[in-house]
Amino acid sequence: MRAHSTLHEILPPEERAIEHVVARYQRVAPAVTRVARNLAGDEELLVRLGSSASARHREIVLDPGVFQAAYMRRAPVTPGEVALASALHEVVHLVSTDLEEQRPIPSSWFQGREAPESDAPVDLLTALAEAGGAAAVSMFFALEDGRQELTGMASYPGARSVLTDMYQSSIRSAMEAAKPLGQLAISGFALVGEHVERETLEKAAQPRVAVALADATPFFEAVKEAEDAWEVATLALQILEVAKLHGLASEAPSNESAPEKKNREELDSQALEDGVDQVRLLSPIVHNLDGYERTRQIEQRAGADGEKGPSDVADDAATDQLLRVSQAPTVFLPTGQGGRLMVSGFPERFRRFGAAGRETLIEAASAWGVAQRHVSGELFPLFAANQRRGLRSGYDAGDISPHAPLFLGAGLYQRMYERRALRSRRSYAVSLLIDGSASMLQPRPLSLGSRTAPWGLAAATLGAWTLARLCDELQIDFEVALFNRSFSARPDDSEWSFSRRKSQATGGLRRSQGQAADRLTNTINHYLVKPFNSRWRTSEDLLAGLFYSAAHPTRAAAEARKAPQESPPVGMFEKAANVDEFNLSYAAERLSRLGATVRVLVVLADGMTRGSLESLARSVDSVEHSGTTVLGIGIGDDTVQMAYGRHQVVERPDALAAAMVDGVRGALRRSLALSGLDEWWTRAATRERMTTWKEQAGA
């Protein structure tokens, strides 16, 4: 692949999205941190991602956008190689670049021109701009970029080879497009970094640039041996003089005005940067003067007492959201389409409404005629029989009896072993997936022609509560999950923290990611209200609090406004387009991992997926073929029948709860009948009645 393909061809556009780039970086982050600490000689150095690159005391912040740009290159390297090489490249520059040391401007920098009278010390970039103008500063950064790569990555030849492959793939096209001064800068960068031979560069350059390159080569070689940045700056001025001698850079006319001089120098600087930028990986701190100042001085936005300013806080929230998306699992559909799913626990603060929710649940169950005791009904004795089927005695259990020698002599020992190993008890698991979008909280008629009320999510939660009781009675593993598409809430979120984090993350991502911000904040979410591995009693208050918020959304919102830091994030239910197929596939995967013999998945929504109906139908079909029974329930929306082979449409809250519970009970009853247990239990009951009748008759 390395010999014949380029990164641009290997990696599809969706894999170059920022969240995929960050995910790859996360896999190499420990190695990058170790390199940074070795370079800085500081075992406490912190390396993290941020919306803008910066170098602070004992901390460096890497901008993931820098890595993302690397994936746009056409080079014979793999995505994993680029992740490591580009991260190390950025770390080297952030750790190594410090141009704040102040010295008097060397008189040799003025090349026969009158030096300034003052010998006051200044920082390097101010001195360089004074002596050589903007073009000298740009030439210095191109040379310093190459020198830092050569020295800082000397111990990591594998990563350096990846950079070399990337640069060599760009040299020819960059030389063709660059102006003469840009060609010289490209050559200097490549020679200092030891990425390309001089003969190759001369063949790609214009004739006069090739001649100038021969004269400038001793200076390029001296850059590789330079001890500090001031020495590199001296060599940059000398190389710029070589460029002027060969007509690659403009000479200053004798009567040039100050504005004309500034414009001329900026044109040379732009030509130089445009050329070398087509080859090197852009690292802001060694890109140009603006990039250096922005990276080094970014910490000045913090307050005098060290408290983060508003922009810093927003950037942190944006980076945190970006990291959450990058770490989210990727779900693949039968169609081959893949997407990230934000999976998390349901916000714990909904327990605050738990007591009120229990009272409301009792009232609703009574009003809608939904039983809350002995929900399992006739299934209970059947499941009790299922438990007893695993208990055997005597020969069937392989007990050693007085007749064991006869069994052994008859060759029946092997059969005894096989009978004992047979699995006779069936295991069951149920998963309930509920639409959690804001449309489920919208008022709808309670019955034909009656008043309206927001019963959609409330009835679904009551059904979930009742279904949980059913599974608890039968000792069946079950899970309840909520899905929607909006900004993802955290398990520890309050209404205040959720709203604040959403606002800051959205603003920060819009600044750093532009149009991609909506994709990164309006995510596909999967909330585990009651996971398989938790006890039902620990989730009762959580589900009751959800029911209260669903049954009385206006009241819950008012309470959240009064005490936002203590209340649950009721603002998490937004009007957004759900993508049902990803949530269904993920729920089915969790269900299958339990290894249960009988699996039932119930999906409840008040509208069809806003993804692809074909993808949803194929996902349902795939899950059914895996042995899981899928029940689709639509609230006032008959499009559910287009995707689900087993479906039901309901128009009333009592019908919704009944459909959920009866659907699962029917699926469990059918599984028992198919296994012959239903008939076995019936025959056992008949024999018991006959025995009782004979005993009574004998008496």
C-alpha positions as CSV (number, residue, x, y, z in Angstrom):
1,M,0.0,0.0,0.0
2,R,2.9,2.4,0.9
3,A,4.4,1.9,-2.5
4,H,1.4,2.4,-4.7
5,S,-1.2,4.4,-2.9
6,T,-1.3,7.9,-1.4
7,L,-2.9,9.0,1.8
8,H,-5.5,11.0,-0.1
9,E,-6.6,7.9,-1.9
10,I,-6.5,5.6,1.2
11,L,-8.6,7.8,3.4
12,P,-12.2,8.7,2.4
13,P,-13.4,12.2,3.2
14,E,-15.4,11.2,6.3
15,E,-12.3,9.7,7.8
16,R,-10.5,13.0,7.5
17,A,-13.2,14.7,9.7
18,I,-11.8,16.3,12.8
19,E,-13.3,13.7,15.2
20,H,-11.6,10.8,13.4
21,V,-8.3,12.8,13.4
22,V,-8.6,13.3,17.2
23,A,-9.4,9.6,17.7
24,R,-6.2,8.6,16.0
25,Y,-4.2,11.1,18.0
26,Q,-5.7,9.6,21.2
27,R,-4.2,6.3,20.3
28,V,-0.6,7.7,20.2
29,A,-1.1,10.4,22.9
30,P,1.0,8.6,25.6
31,A,4.0,8.3,23.2
32,V,3.7,11.9,22.3
33,T,3.6,13.0,25.9
34,R,6.7,11.0,26.7
35,V,8.6,12.6,23.8
36,A,7.5,16.1,24.9
37,R,8.7,15.5,28.4
38,N,12.0,14.2,27.2
39,L,12.6,17.2,24.9
40,A,11.6,19.6,27.6
41,G,13.4,17.8,30.4
42,D,10.3,18.1,32.5
43,E,8.5,14.9,33.8
44,E,5.5,17.0,34.9
45,L,4.9,18.6,31.5
46,L,1.2,18.4,30.5
47,V,0.3,17.7,26.9
48,R,-3.3,18.2,25.9
49,L,-5.5,19.1,23.0
50,G,-7.1,22.6,22.6
51,S,-8.8,24.8,20.1
52,S,-5.6,26.8,19.6
53,A,-2.0,25.7,19.9
54,S,0.0,27.3,22.7
55,A,3.1,26.8,24.7
56,R,2.8,27.7,28.4
57,H,4.8,27.0,31.5
58,R,4.7,23.3,32.1
59,E,2.0,22.8,29.5
60,I,1.7,22.6,25.8
61,V,-1.6,22.6,23.9
62,L,-1.9,20.9,20.5
63,D,-4.4,22.1,18.0
64,P,-6.0,19.1,16.3
65,G,-6.6,21.2,13.2
66,V,-2.9,21.0,12.6
67,F,-3.1,17.2,12.4
68,Q,-6.2,17.4,10.3
69,A,-4.3,19.4,7.7
70,A,-1.8,16.6,7.4
71,Y,-4.5,14.2,6.2
72,M,-5.1,16.4,3.2
73,R,-1.6,15.6,1.8
74,R,-1.0,13.2,-1.1
75,A,1.7,11.0,0.3
76,P,2.5,7.2,0.4
77,V,1.9,6.9,4.2
78,T,-0.8,5.4,6.4
79,P,-3.2,7.3,8.7
80,G,-1.6,5.9,11.8
81,E,1.9,7.0,10.6
82,V,0.5,10.5,10.0
83,A,-1.1,10.7,13.4
84,L,2.2,10.0,15.2
85,A,4.5,12.0,12.9
86,S,2.3,15.1,12.8
87,A,1.8,15.1,16.6
88,L,5.6,14.7,17.3
89,H,6.3,17.4,14.7
90,E,4.0,19.8,16.6
91,V,5.4,18.9,20.0
92,V,9.0,19.4,18.8
93,H,8.2,23.0,17.6
94,L,6.1,23.9,20.7
95,V,8.8,22.7,23.1
96,S,11.8,24.0,21.1
97,T,10.6,27.5,20.0
98,D,11.4,30.3,22.4
99,L,12.5,33.5,20.7
100,E,12.0,35.9,23.7
101,E,15.7,36.2,24.6
102,Q,16.8,39.9,24.1
103,R,20.1,41.0,22.7
104,P,21.4,44.1,21.0
105,I,21.0,44.0,17.3
106,P,24.4,42.8,15.7
107,S,25.8,45.5,13.5
108,S,26.7,42.8,10.9
109,W,23.1,42.4,10.2
110,F,22.8,45.7,8.3
111,Q,25.3,44.7,5.5
112,G,26.9,48.2,5.1
113,R,23.7,50.1,5.9
114,E,23.6,52.5,8.8
115,A,22.9,50.6,12.0
116,P,20.5,52.2,14.6
117,E,22.2,54.3,17.2
118,S,20.6,52.5,20.1
119,D,22.1,49.3,21.3
120,A,19.2,48.4,23.6
121,P,18.5,44.7,23.7
122,V,15.4,43.5,21.8
123,D,13.9,40.2,21.1
124,L,15.0,38.3,18.0
125,L,12.0,38.9,15.8
126,T,12.0,42.6,16.4
127,A,15.7,42.7,15.6
128,L,15.3,40.7,12.4
129,A,12.4,42.8,11.2
130,E,14.4,45.9,11.8
131,A,17.5,44.6,9.9
132,G,15.9,42.6,7.0
133,G,12.2,43.3,6.9
134,A,9.3,40.8,6.6
135,A,11.1,38.6,4.1
136,A,14.0,38.0,6.5
137,V,11.5,37.0,9.2
138,S,9.8,34.5,6.8
139,M,13.2,33.1,5.7
140,F,14.2,32.7,9.3
141,F,11.0,30.7,10.1
142,A,11.5,28.4,7.1
143,L,15.1,27.6,8.2
144,E,14.3,27.3,11.9
145,D,11.4,24.9,11.1
146,G,13.8,22.6,9.2
147,R,16.5,22.9,11.9
148,Q,14.2,22.0,14.8
149,E,12.9,19.0,12.9
150,L,16.4,17.8,12.2
151,T,17.6,18.1,15.8
152,G,14.3,17.5,17.7
153,M,13.3,14.3,15.8
154,A,16.8,12.9,15.4
155,S,16.0,10.1,17.9
156,Y,12.8,9.2,16.0
157,P,13.9,8.1,12.5
158,G,10.6,6.4,11.8
159,A,8.6,9.6,12.3
160,R,11.2,11.6,10.3
161,S,10.9,9.2,7.4
162,V,7.1,9.8,7.3
163,L,7.7,13.5,7.1
164,T,10.3,13.0,4.4
165,D,7.7,10.9,2.4
166,M,5.2,13.7,2.8
167,Y,7.6,16.4,1.8
168,Q,9.0,14.6,-1.2
169,S,5.5,14.0,-2.5
170,S,4.9,17.7,-2.6
171,I,8.3,19.1,-3.8
172,R,7.8,18.9,-7.5
173,S,4.3,20.5,-7.7
174,A,5.4,23.1,-5.1
175,M,8.5,24.1,-7.1
176,E,6.4,24.4,-10.2
177,A,3.9,26.7,-8.6
178,A,6.3,28.8,-6.5
179,K,8.0,32.1,-7.4
180,P,11.8,32.2,-7.5
181,L,12.2,33.3,-3.9
182,G,9.7,30.7,-2.9
183,Q,11.7,28.0,-4.7
184,L,14.8,29.1,-2.8
185,A,12.9,28.9,0.5
186,I,11.6,25.4,-0.4
187,S,15.1,24.3,-1.2
188,G,16.5,25.7,2.1
189,F,13.8,24.0,4.2
190,A,14.3,20.6,2.4
191,L,18.1,20.8,2.6
192,V,18.3,21.9,6.3
193,G,15.9,19.1,7.2
194,E,17.8,16.6,5.1
195,H,14.6,15.5,3.2
196,V,15.7,16.0,-0.4
197,E,19.1,16.0,-2.2
198,R,20.4,19.2,-3.7
199,E,20.6,17.7,-7.2
200,T,16.9,16.9,-7.1
201,L,16.1,20.5,-6.1
202,E,18.3,22.0,-8.8
203,K,16.5,19.9,-11.5
204,A,13.1,21.2,-10.3
205,A,14.1,24.8,-9.9
206,Q,14.4,27.6,-12.4
207,P,18.0,28.1,-13.8
208,R,18.7,31.2,-11.8
209,V,17.4,29.6,-8.7
210,A,19.6,26.6,-9.3
211,V,22.6,28.9,-9.5
212,A,21.6,30.8,-6.4
213,L,21.1,27.5,-4.6
214,A,24.7,26.5,-5.2
215,D,25.9,29.8,-3.7
216,A,23.4,29.5,-0.7
217,T,24.2,25.8,0.1
218,P,27.1,26.6,2.5
219,F,24.7,28.8,4.5
220,F,22.1,26.0,4.6
221,E,24.7,23.6,5.8
222,A,25.7,26.1,8.5
223,V,22.0,26.3,9.7
224,K,22.1,22.6,10.5
225,E,25.1,23.2,12.9
226,A,23.7,26.4,14.4
227,E,23.6,26.5,18.2
228,D,20.7,28.9,18.7
229,A,18.0,30.9,16.9
230,W,20.1,34.1,16.7
231,E,22.7,32.3,14.7
232,V,20.0,31.0,12.3
233,A,18.7,34.5,12.0
234,T,22.2,35.7,10.9
235,L,22.3,33.0,8.3
236,A,18.8,33.9,7.1
237,L,19.9,37.4,6.3
238,Q,23.0,36.1,4.4
239,I,20.8,33.8,2.3
240,L,18.4,36.7,1.6
241,E,21.5,38.7,0.3
242,V,22.3,35.8,-2.0
243,A,18.7,35.9,-3.3
244,K,19.1,39.6,-4.0
245,L,22.4,39.1,-5.9
246,H,20.7,36.6,-8.2
247,G,17.6,38.7,-8.7
248,L,15.3,36.4,-6.7
249,A,14.3,39.1,-4.2
250,S,13.6,42.8,-5.0
251,E,16.2,45.5,-4.4
252,A,15.3,48.7,-2.6
253,P,15.4,51.8,-5.0
254,S,17.2,54.8,-3.6
255,N,14.1,57.0,-3.5
256,E,11.8,54.4,-1.9
257,S,9.2,55.7,0.5
258,A,8.3,54.0,3.8
259,P,4.9,52.6,2.5
260,E,6.6,51.4,-0.7
261,K,9.3,49.7,1.3
262,K,6.7,47.9,3.5
263,N,4.7,46.8,0.5
264,R,7.9,45.5,-1.3
265,E,9.0,43.5,1.7
266,E,5.5,42.0,2.3
267,L,5.4,40.9,-1.4
268,D,8.7,39.1,-1.0
269,S,7.6,37.6,2.3
270,Q,4.4,36.4,0.8
271,A,6.2,34.8,-2.1
272,L,8.5,33.0,0.3
273,E,5.8,31.7,2.6
274,D,3.5,30.7,-0.3
275,G,6.3,28.5,-1.7
276,V,7.4,26.7,1.5
277,D,3.9,26.3,2.9
278,Q,3.1,23.9,0.0
279,V,5.7,21.5,1.3
280,R,6.0,21.7,5.1
281,L,3.5,20.7,7.8
282,L,2.2,24.0,9.1
283,S,3.0,24.5,12.8
284,P,1.6,27.9,13.9
285,I,4.5,28.7,16.2
286,V,7.1,28.5,13.4
287,H,4.8,29.5,10.5
288,N,5.2,33.3,10.6
289,L,5.4,36.2,13.0
290,D,1.6,36.3,13.6
291,G,1.5,32.6,14.3
292,Y,4.4,32.8,16.8
293,E,2.9,35.7,18.7
294,R,-0.6,34.1,18.7
295,T,0.8,30.8,20.1
296,R,3.2,32.3,22.7
297,Q,0.9,34.9,24.0
298,I,-2.4,33.1,24.1
299,E,-2.2,32.7,27.9
300,Q,-2.5,36.5,28.3
301,R,-6.3,36.0,27.8
302,A,-6.4,34.7,31.3
303,G,-7.1,37.1,34.2
304,A,-4.4,38.5,36.4
305,D,-5.2,36.0,39.2
306,G,-4.8,33.0,36.8
307,E,-8.5,32.5,36.3
308,K,-9.4,31.5,32.8
309,G,-11.0,34.1,30.6
310,P,-14.3,33.5,28.7
311,S,-12.5,32.6,25.5
312,D,-10.4,30.0,27.3
313,V,-13.4,28.5,29.0
314,A,-15.2,28.2,25.7
315,D,-12.2,26.6,24.1
316,D,-12.0,24.1,26.9
317,A,-15.7,23.2,26.5
318,A,-15.2,22.9,22.7
319,T,-12.2,20.6,23.0
320,D,-14.0,18.5,25.6
321,Q,-16.9,18.0,23.2
322,L,-14.5,17.2,20.4
323,L,-12.8,14.6,22.6
324,R,-16.2,13.1,23.6
325,V,-17.2,12.7,20.0
326,S,-13.8,11.2,19.0
327,Q,-14.1,8.6,21.7
328,A,-17.7,7.6,20.9
329,P,-18.1,4.1,19.5
330,T,-18.6,3.8,15.8
331,V,-21.7,1.8,14.8
332,F,-21.8,0.1,11.4
333,L,-25.0,-0.7,9.6
334,P,-25.7,-3.6,7.2
335,T,-25.5,-1.1,4.4
336,G,-21.8,-0.4,5.2
337,Q,-22.6,3.1,6.5
338,G,-20.9,4.0,9.8
339,G,-21.5,6.7,12.3
340,R,-20.5,7.7,15.8
341,L,-23.0,7.2,18.7
342,M,-22.7,9.2,21.9
343,V,-23.3,6.6,24.6
344,S,-23.6,7.6,28.2
345,G,-25.6,7.1,31.4
346,F,-28.8,9.1,31.9
347,P,-28.3,12.3,34.0
348,E,-28.5,11.3,37.7
349,R,-30.2,14.5,38.8
350,F,-33.5,13.2,37.4
351,R,-33.6,11.3,40.7
352,R,-34.5,14.7,42.3
353,F,-38.0,14.2,40.8
354,G,-38.2,10.6,41.8
355,A,-40.6,10.9,44.7
356,A,-43.0,13.1,42.7
357,G,-42.6,10.8,39.8
358,R,-43.7,7.7,41.8
359,E,-46.9,9.4,42.9
360,T,-47.6,10.5,39.3
361,L,-46.9,7.0,38.0
362,I,-49.5,5.5,40.4
363,E,-52.1,8.1,39.2
364,A,-51.3,7.5,35.6
365,A,-51.4,3.7,35.9
366,S,-54.8,3.9,37.5
367,A,-56.1,6.4,35.0
368,W,-54.9,4.4,32.0
369,G,-55.6,1.0,33.4
370,V,-52.1,-0.3,33.4
371,A,-51.5,-3.0,36.0
372,Q,-48.6,-2.6,38.3
373,R,-48.8,-5.9,40.3
374,H,-48.4,-9.4,39.0
375,V,-47.6,-8.1,35.6
376,S,-46.2,-11.4,34.4
377,G,-49.6,-13.1,34.8
378,E,-49.6,-16.7,33.4
379,L,-46.0,-16.3,32.4
380,F,-44.8,-16.6,36.0
381,P,-45.5,-20.4,36.5
382,L,-44.0,-21.1,33.0
383,F,-40.8,-19.3,33.9
384,A,-40.7,-21.0,37.3
385,A,-40.9,-24.3,35.4
386,N,-38.1,-23.1,33.2
387,Q,-36.0,-22.6,36.3
388,R,-36.8,-26.1,37.5
389,R,-35.9,-27.8,34.2
390,G,-32.3,-27.4,35.1
391,L,-32.7,-29.5,38.3
392,R,-32.4,-33.2,37.7
393,S,-31.8,-36.2,39.9
394,G,-30.6,-39.8,39.7
395,Y,-29.5,-41.1,36.3
396,D,-30.3,-37.8,34.4
397,A,-28.0,-35.8,36.7
398,G,-25.2,-38.3,36.5
399,D,-25.3,-39.2,40.2
400,I,-23.3,-42.2,41.3
401,S,-25.8,-44.8,42.4
402,P,-25.4,-48.4,43.6
403,H,-26.0,-49.4,40.0
404,A,-23.0,-47.5,38.7
405,P,-21.0,-50.7,37.9
406,L,-23.9,-51.9,35.7
407,F,-24.0,-48.6,33.9
408,L,-20.3,-48.7,33.3
409,G,-20.4,-52.3,32.2
410,A,-23.2,-51.5,29.7
411,G,-21.2,-48.6,28.2
412,L,-23.7,-46.0,29.4
413,Y,-21.3,-43.8,31.3
414,Q,-20.6,-41.7,28.2
415,R,-24.3,-41.2,27.7
416,M,-24.6,-40.1,31.3
417,Y,-22.0,-37.5,30.8
418,E,-23.6,-36.2,27.6
419,R,-27.0,-35.9,29.2
420,R,-25.6,-34.0,32.1
421,A,-23.8,-31.5,29.8
422,L,-27.0,-30.7,27.8
423,R,-28.2,-27.2,28.4
424,S,-31.9,-27.3,29.2
425,R,-32.7,-23.9,30.8
426,R,-33.4,-21.1,28.4
427,S,-32.2,-17.5,29.1
428,Y,-34.0,-14.4,28.3
429,A,-33.2,-10.7,27.7
430,V,-35.3,-7.7,26.8
431,S,-34.2,-4.2,25.6
432,L,-36.4,-1.2,25.3
433,L,-35.4,1.7,23.2
434,I,-37.5,4.9,23.6
435,D,-37.5,8.0,21.4
436,G,-36.4,10.9,23.6
437,S,-36.8,13.9,21.2
438,A,-38.8,17.0,22.1
439,S,-41.7,15.9,19.8
440,M,-42.5,13.2,22.4
441,L,-43.3,16.0,24.9
442,Q,-45.7,17.8,22.5
443,P,-49.4,17.8,23.4
444,R,-51.5,15.2,21.6
445,P,-55.1,14.1,21.9
446,L,-55.7,11.6,24.8
447,S,-58.4,10.0,22.6
448,L,-60.4,10.8,19.5
449,G,-61.8,14.3,19.9
450,S,-60.7,14.7,23.5
451,R,-58.4,17.3,25.1
452,T,-54.7,17.2,24.5
453,A,-51.8,16.5,26.9
454,P,-48.1,15.7,26.5
455,W,-48.5,12.0,27.0
456,G,-46.1,10.5,24.4
457,L,-42.9,10.2,26.5
458,A,-44.9,9.8,29.7
459,A,-46.9,6.8,28.4
460,A,-43.6,5.3,27.0
461,T,-42.0,5.7,30.4
462,L,-44.9,4.2,32.2
463,G,-44.7,1.3,29.7
464,A,-41.0,1.0,30.5
465,W,-41.7,1.0,34.2
466,T,-44.3,-1.7,33.8
467,L,-42.1,-3.7,31.5
468,A,-39.3,-3.4,34.1
469,R,-41.6,-4.9,36.7
470,L,-42.5,-7.7,34.3
471,C,-38.8,-8.6,33.7
472,D,-38.0,-8.2,37.4
473,E,-40.8,-10.7,38.4
474,L,-39.6,-13.2,35.8
475,Q,-35.9,-12.6,36.6
476,I,-35.1,-11.6,33.1
477,D,-32.2,-9.3,32.1
478,F,-33.5,-6.1,30.7
479,E,-32.3,-2.6,29.6
480,V,-34.0,0.7,29.1
481,A,-32.4,3.3,26.8
482,L,-33.4,6.7,25.5
483,F,-32.3,8.1,22.1
484,N,-32.3,11.5,20.5
485,R,-30.2,13.8,18.5
486,S,-29.0,17.0,20.2
487,F,-26.2,18.2,22.4
488,S,-25.2,15.3,24.5
489,A,-25.8,15.5,28.3
490,R,-23.4,14.0,30.8
491,P,-24.5,11.7,33.7
492,D,-23.5,14.4,36.2
493,D,-25.1,17.3,34.4
494,S,-27.6,19.8,35.9
495,E,-29.7,22.2,33.9
496,W,-27.1,24.9,34.6
497,S,-24.1,22.9,33.6
498,F,-25.7,21.4,30.5
499,S,-26.9,24.8,29.2
500,R,-23.5,26.5,30.0
501,R,-21.5,23.7,28.4
502,K,-23.7,23.6,25.3
503,S,-23.4,27.3,24.7
504,Q,-19.6,27.4,25.3
505,A,-18.9,24.3,23.2
506,T,-21.1,25.5,20.3
507,G,-19.4,28.9,20.2
508,G,-15.9,27.4,20.5
509,L,-16.4,24.8,17.8
510,R,-17.9,27.4,15.4
511,R,-14.7,29.4,15.8
512,S,-12.4,26.5,15.3
513,Q,-14.3,24.1,13.1
514,G,-16.7,26.3,11.1
515,Q,-19.5,24.3,9.4
516,A,-18.4,21.1,11.1
517,A,-19.6,22.6,14.5
518,D,-23.2,21.5,14.0
519,R,-22.2,17.9,13.3
520,L,-20.0,17.9,16.5
521,T,-22.7,19.4,18.8
522,N,-25.9,18.0,17.3
523,T,-24.9,14.4,17.9
524,I,-26.7,11.0,17.9
525,N,-27.2,10.1,21.5
526,H,-27.9,6.9,23.3
527,Y,-28.7,7.2,27.1
528,L,-28.7,4.1,29.2
529,V,-31.4,4.7,31.8
530,K,-31.3,1.2,33.2
531,P,-28.3,-0.9,31.8
532,F,-28.3,-4.7,31.8
533,N,-25.6,-4.8,34.5
534,S,-27.5,-2.7,37.1
535,R,-30.2,-3.7,39.5
536,W,-33.8,-2.5,38.8
537,R,-34.0,-1.0,42.3
538,T,-31.1,1.3,41.6
539,S,-32.8,2.7,38.5
540,E,-36.4,3.1,39.9
541,D,-36.0,6.7,41.0
542,L,-34.2,7.6,37.7
543,L,-37.1,6.3,35.6
544,A,-39.7,7.8,38.0
545,G,-38.0,11.2,37.7
546,L,-38.0,10.9,33.9
547,F,-41.7,10.1,34.0
548,Y,-42.4,13.2,36.1
549,S,-40.5,15.4,33.6
550,A,-42.4,13.8,30.7
551,A,-45.8,14.0,32.3
552,H,-45.4,17.6,33.5
553,P,-42.8,19.2,31.2
554,T,-43.9,22.8,31.9
555,R,-43.7,22.2,35.7
556,A,-40.4,20.5,35.4
557,A,-39.0,23.3,33.3
558,A,-40.2,25.9,35.9
559,E,-38.5,24.0,38.7
560,A,-35.3,23.8,36.7
561,R,-35.3,27.6,36.2
562,K,-35.7,28.2,39.9
563,A,-32.8,25.9,40.9
564,P,-30.8,25.2,37.8
565,Q,-27.7,23.9,39.6
566,E,-29.7,21.2,41.4
567,S,-32.3,20.3,38.8
568,P,-31.9,17.8,36.0
569,P,-31.1,19.0,32.5
570,V,-34.7,19.1,31.2
571,G,-33.3,21.1,28.2
572,M,-31.7,18.0,26.8
573,F,-35.0,17.1,25.0
574,E,-34.6,19.1,21.8
575,K,-36.5,19.1,18.5
576,A,-34.0,17.3,16.3
577,A,-34.0,14.6,13.6
578,N,-33.4,11.2,15.1
579,V,-31.4,8.5,13.3
580,D,-33.1,5.4,14.6
581,E,-31.0,2.8,12.8
582,F,-27.7,3.6,14.7
583,N,-29.4,3.3,18.0
584,L,-31.3,0.1,17.1
585,S,-28.1,-1.5,15.8
586,Y,-26.2,-0.5,19.0
587,A,-29.0,-1.8,21.3
588,A,-29.2,-5.0,19.4
589,E,-25.4,-5.5,19.7
590,R,-25.5,-5.0,23.5
591,L,-28.4,-7.4,23.7
592,S,-26.6,-10.1,21.7
593,R,-23.5,-9.8,23.8
594,L,-25.4,-11.2,26.8
595,G,-25.7,-14.6,25.1
596,A,-29.3,-15.0,26.0
597,T,-31.3,-17.7,24.1
598,V,-34.4,-15.5,23.7
599,R,-33.9,-11.8,22.9
600,V,-36.6,-9.2,22.5
601,L,-35.9,-5.6,21.3
602,V,-38.8,-3.0,21.5
603,V,-38.3,0.3,19.7
604,L,-40.8,3.1,20.3
605,A,-40.9,6.4,18.3
606,D,-43.4,9.0,17.2
607,G,-41.9,9.4,13.8
608,M,-39.8,7.7,11.2
609,T,-36.0,8.0,11.2
610,R,-34.5,11.1,9.6
611,G,-31.6,8.9,8.4
612,S,-32.5,6.4,5.7
613,L,-35.7,4.3,5.8
614,E,-33.9,1.6,3.7
615,S,-31.0,1.5,6.2
616,L,-33.5,1.2,9.1
617,A,-35.4,-1.6,7.4
618,R,-32.2,-3.5,6.6
619,S,-31.0,-3.0,10.1
620,V,-34.2,-4.4,11.5
621,D,-34.0,-7.4,9.1
622,S,-30.4,-8.0,10.1
623,V,-31.2,-8.0,13.8
624,E,-34.2,-10.4,13.2
625,H,-31.9,-12.8,11.3
626,S,-29.5,-12.8,14.2
627,G,-32.3,-14.4,16.4
628,T,-33.6,-11.2,18.1
629,T,-37.3,-10.4,18.0
630,V,-37.8,-6.7,17.1
631,L,-41.1,-5.0,17.9
632,G,-41.7,-1.5,16.4
633,I,-44.3,0.7,18.0
634,G,-45.3,4.0,16.4
635,I,-47.2,6.8,18.2
636,G,-49.7,8.2,15.8
637,D,-47.3,7.4,12.9
638,D,-48.1,4.4,10.6
639,T,-44.7,4.7,8.7
640,V,-43.4,2.2,11.4
641,Q,-44.9,-0.6,9.3
642,M,-42.6,0.3,6.4
643,A,-39.5,-0.7,8.5
644,Y,-40.6,-3.2,11.1
645,G,-42.0,-6.6,10.2
646,R,-43.6,-6.7,13.7
647,H,-45.3,-3.4,14.3
648,Q,-48.2,-1.6,15.9
649,V,-49.5,1.9,15.8
650,V,-51.1,3.4,18.9
651,E,-53.2,6.6,19.3
652,R,-53.8,6.6,23.1
653,P,-51.6,6.4,26.2
654,D,-53.2,3.3,27.6
655,A,-52.8,1.5,24.2
656,L,-49.1,2.5,24.2
657,A,-48.3,0.9,27.5
658,A,-50.4,-2.1,26.7
659,A,-48.7,-2.6,23.4
660,M,-45.2,-2.5,25.0
661,V,-46.0,-4.9,27.7
662,D,-48.3,-7.2,25.7
663,G,-45.8,-7.3,22.8
664,V,-43.0,-8.5,25.1
665,R,-45.3,-11.0,26.9
666,G,-46.4,-12.4,23.5
667,A,-42.8,-12.8,22.3
668,L,-41.9,-14.6,25.5
669,R,-44.9,-16.8,25.4
670,R,-44.1,-17.8,21.8
671,S,-40.6,-18.6,22.7
672,L,-41.8,-21.0,25.4
673,A,-44.2,-22.6,23.1
674,L,-41.6,-23.2,20.4
675,S,-39.4,-24.9,23.0
676,G,-42.2,-27.2,24.0
677,L,-42.3,-25.8,27.6
678,D,-45.8,-24.4,27.2
679,E,-47.2,-27.9,26.4
680,W,-45.0,-29.5,29.1
681,W,-46.3,-27.2,31.7
682,T,-49.9,-27.9,30.6
683,R,-49.4,-31.6,30.8
684,A,-47.8,-31.4,34.2
685,A,-50.7,-29.4,35.5
686,T,-53.1,-32.0,34.1
687,R,-51.2,-34.8,35.8
688,E,-51.3,-32.9,39.0
689,R,-55.1,-32.5,38.8
690,M,-55.6,-36.2,37.9
691,T,-53.4,-37.3,40.9
692,T,-55.4,-35.1,43.3
693,W,-58.7,-36.4,41.9
694,K,-57.6,-40.1,42.4
695,E,-56.5,-39.3,46.0
696,Q,-59.8,-37.8,46.7
697,A,-61.7,-40.7,45.1
698,G,-59.7,-43.2,47.2
699,A,-60.4,-41.4,50.3
